[in-house]
């Protein structure tokens, strides 16, 4: 691949590089943008938080089953939800950490008034706000990079993160997750002319880009140490946001990108000179992330997801993702959740 030539611009964006600059500037401030559900309630019991929340999530976890480490649904208000509802005036909003440059997931559409945030994750955030505050637009969106998702939750900068965030055991030791709302897997993205054929020996002597703090980077690092990835594969290129990897690929600074297949498909739709290489080589589930001890909020989001799975999920998929992932959504819809038992 000739690293001296920049690849063609993205369609409809005025160039990915330009979009990346816009995104970097926008990270400095929160974004304000201008669904009631019913599902089985599981009322909170006195003393139940420690038994079914943090302690249960901390142990007995395997990544293959991490998406099952969540609490049963409930519509009951607890201290976290009460604090959100107690906000007054313009601050009476659900604060949600999102992406703003993942095409059709959480992205700023330059063709709308005010370049509004749109996408599959954004739809879900609006639905949660509708349930908690009675208004789908009662959301304050904060754009955060991949590496800041967990710190933003722990520091209280956001109430939750809805940002293509994979549920893993390591993350469950730091934050709480809802039931899964999307199923995906890691995949390789490279120029159509590339000799890379997938996640295999064709990555030898190739420069691979991943987002810092992503499951993709953790997987590559572990596999190279274990000998499942060629030792000559250069995985040193990490970026704050996933779209930056596509920019570096276009500039010839890296040879391939590894990210969730759902995101990779959207990037391939943005740039017709790149394509997915090989099949997905992991199985992962996206969840809504919240503070570790916010049991009432986790339960509430899980109640929202019960109804959203039946009424809303497919509509959002058809609108945002069917063009890139196909009209059959069965492979992307997660299995029915298996909740932690109450003690």
N, C-alpha and C positions, 0 to 999 in steps of 0.2 A: 504494500500500500504506500503511495507517495505521500509522505507527511508534509510536503511543501505546498500542497494545494488544499484550500478549504473546500469542504463538500457543499453541495447546493443548499440554499436556504429552505426553511420549512414553509409549507404552504399555509397561507392565511395568517402568518405571524409576523411577517416582515423580518424573518430571520431569527433563528434560535438564539444566536449570540445577543441580539438586541433584546430579546425577551429575558435572557438571563440577567442582563444589566438592570432591566426594569424590576425583576424579582428581587435582586440584591438590594435595590433602593427601598423597595416596599417592605422588606423585612424589619425595617427600623420602627415601624408603627403598626398598631392594630387596625384591622379592617372591619368596618361596620357595614353590614348589608341589611338593606331592607330586603292531618294528621292525627284527631284524638284517638287513642287506641284503648282497647280493652283486652285483657288477657287474664289468665288465672292469677289471683293474688296469693302470695304466701306471706302473711303478716310477720313482722319481726317479733321475736320473743326476747324477753329480758335476758341478758347475758349471752345472747346467741352470736354476737359479732366475733368474739375471739374464737369461738368453736368452729364457725363455718367460714370465717373470712381469712384473715392474715395467716393463721396457723395452718389451715388446710391448704392454702396456696403455696406455702413455703416448702412443704415436703411431699414426698410420694409423687413427684412429677417426672414425666418423660416427655420429650418434645413431641413424640408421635401422638400423645394424648393431652398435651397442654391445653388444647382448646376446650377440654371438659372441666377445667379447674375454674368454675364460676358458680355463683350463687343462684338459687331459684328466683324466679320473677316475683315481684311484689309491687303494688301500687301505693304502699304506705310511705308517708313522708318521714324521714329521719333527720338527724342533725345537718347532714350535708345539703339535702334538698331544702330544708327550712332556711338555711343560710342563703341559698341562691334566691329563694322567694322573698327573703327579707330585704334584698337590694331595692333601692328606691330610685325613682326618676329614670334618667338615661342609663343608669348602671344596672337596672333590673333586666339583665340579660344573662343567658347561658354563655359562658366564655369557652370557646372551642378552638383548640389548636388544629390547624389544617395545613395542607400544601396549597400553593397557588400556581404551581407550574407543572402539574401532572395532568396532561391532556385527558379530559373527560373524567377525571377523578376529583381533583380540586385544582381548578385553573382559572386564571383571570382572563375572561373573554374580552379582547380589545374591541370587539364589534358590538358590545352592549354599552348602554349609557353608564358611565362610571366604571367601566371595565369590571363588571360584577364577577364574583366567584361562582363557578358552576361545576357540576359533575356529580358522580355517584356518591362520593363521600359527603358532599355538600347537601344533597337531598336528605341523607340520613340525619345530618346535624339539625336540619330544619324540622324534621319529624320529631326528634327528641325534644327540641325546644317547644314544639306544639304541645307535647304531653306534659311537660313540667311547668311551663309558664302560660300555656293556653294561646300562644302566638308563635307561628312558625318563623316569624322574622325577629323574634326576641333573642337574637344570637349576635354575639360579638366574635367575629372570626379573627384569630391571630395566626398569621403566617409564621411557621417555625420550620427550621431545617430538620432533616432526618435525625441528626445527632443530638438535637435539643428536645426531642419528644418526651423522654423520661424526665430530664431536669425541669422542663416546663410544668409538668404535673406535680413533681415533688416540691417545687418552689411555690406552688400555688398561683402561677401565672395564668393557668387555664384550669377549668373544671374537668375537662376531658380532652382527649386527642382522638380525632376521627381522621386518620391520615394513612391509609393503606399500611397499617401497623400489624405485623405478624405476631401472633401469640406464641411465646416461647417460655421455657422454664426459667431461664435467666432473667427475663423481663418480669415474670411473675413474682420474683423475689424483690422487685422494686416498685411495681405498680399492680393494680388490679385490672382485670379484663372482663368485658362482657362475654356473652356467648358469641361464637363466630358469626359474621355476617357475609363472608365471602371466602371462597376456596381458590387457591392458586398454587404456583410452584415456581422455583427459580429457573430461568432460561437465559440463553446466550443471544445477544443481539450483535450483529456485525454487518459490514458492507456486503452487498450481494456478490461482489467480485472477490470477496475474501476466501482464503483457503480454509478458514475455520468452519468446521462442520457441526460443532456442538460442544457439549461439556465433555471433552475427551482429549486425547493426545494431540489433537490439532491445535490446542492452546499452548503447546510448547514454544518457548521463545516469543510468546505474544504478550503484549501489554494489555491488561484487563482492568477496566475501571468499575468501581462500585461506590455506593454512597457510604460515608463514614457512619458507623453505628448500625449498619443494616445487617440483616440476616445473610445477605449475599456475601458480604465481606467476611463474616464469621465462618461461613461454609467454605469459602475458598481458602482461608487461612488454615482451617482444620484439615482440609483435604490435602493441601500441599505438604503439611507436616506429616500426615499419615501416608503419603506416597500415592494418594488417589488422584492427584493432580501433578502434572510434570513439574519437577523442581525448578525448571527454567522459566516457568510462567511468572511474569512480573505482575504482582497484585498491589504494588505500592501506590497506584493512582487512586486516591479516594477524594470525594468531593462532598460538600455540605448538602447539596440537593441532587436528586437523581438526574434531572434534566441537564445538569452540568456535564454528566458523562456523555450524553449525546452530543453536546457542543464539542467536547474534547475529541470524540470520535470523528466528527465532521472536520475538525481541524487537523486530523491525522496525528494527534498526540497519543492516542491509544488505538489498539487494534480491535477491541471487542468490549462489550458491556455485559455485565451480569446483573440482573434484577428480576423482580417478580414478573412472570410471564404476562400478567394482566397489564402491567406498566410498559413492558417491552413492546407489546402489541400496539399500544397507543403511540409509542415513540415511532414505531415503524409506519404508522399511519401518518405521522407528521412529516416523515422524510422517506420518500419512495426509493432512495438509494440504499436503504438498509433493510434487513429482514431478520426474522427469528431463525436461529440455527439449532437444529436438533429439537428433541422433546424436553419438556420440563423434567428436572432431575431431583426435585424435592416436592413435598406436599405441605402446604402451609395454609394457615387460616388467618384472616384479618379479624381483629376485634377492636372494640372501643376501649381505650385505656383511661383509667381514672386513678385517683389516689388510693394507696394500699388499704386504708381504713375506711373508705367511703362506701361501706356495704349497702347503705340504703340507695345510693345513686347507682351502684352496680345492679342491684335488684330492679330498680326502676327502668334502667336501660334494657335489661333483659326482658322486661314486660313489653316494652315498646317493640323489641325485635320479634317477639312472638307474633304480634299483629302485623308488623311490617313485612315479615316473611310471606304472609298470606295476602296482604293488601298494600302494595307499594313497591316492594323489592323488584318484581318483574317489570313494572312500568319504568322504573329508573334504569334497570338493565337495558331494556329495549331502547330507551332514549339515548343513553350515553355509551353503552359498551357493545351492543349487538353488531355494529359496523366493524369493530376490530376483533371481537372474540367469537362472532358467529351468533346466529339467531337462536340456537339451542343453548339455553343457559344451564342445563342440568349439571354440567361439569363444574360450574362456578358456584352453584348454590351449596352451602354447607349442609352437613347432615343435621338431623334433629339434635338439639343440645342434650347432654347428659349432665344434669346439675349435681353439685356437691350435696351430700345428704346433710340435713339439719340434725344437730345433736341435741 
